[in-house]
Amino acid sequence: MSAQPVDCAACGVRVFVEKITPPHTSVQWTTGAAAACGEIAPRAAAGEPAARVPHCTALRASIDRAVAEGRVTIAFPE
């Protein structure tokens, strides 16, 4: 299985996603994506390491929508 692109509906950032199982999502951020993310960028600018921000709720919703629409497949759908 290869990573599939997902664009955030809120900010347009593109990431690559692998869904191994319904609860397990692997996200690969593209260069500069964290700096453009509306949730991660302000926290990083305030001094929090971007890698320690657990997730972006808008991106999570975009990934869930992509799965529901069949644009991202789950490798082991239980």
C-alpha positions, 0 to 999 in steps of 0.5 A: 500500500502506498500513501495517498494524497489528502488536501486539508479542506481548511487550509489546502495543505497537502499531506500523504496518508496511509490507513493501516486499520480504521483507527491507525492513520499514518500522515507524512507531512510535505515540506512546509506543510506544518508551517502553512497549517492553521492549527500547527503554525501558530503553535510552532510560532509560539515555540512549541515544536511542530512535531509535538503537536498531536494533530490538526482537527481540520486535517483529521476531518479531511482525512475522515472525509477522504476515507468515507468517499473512497479516496483513501483506502484502508489496508486492513478494514477489519 
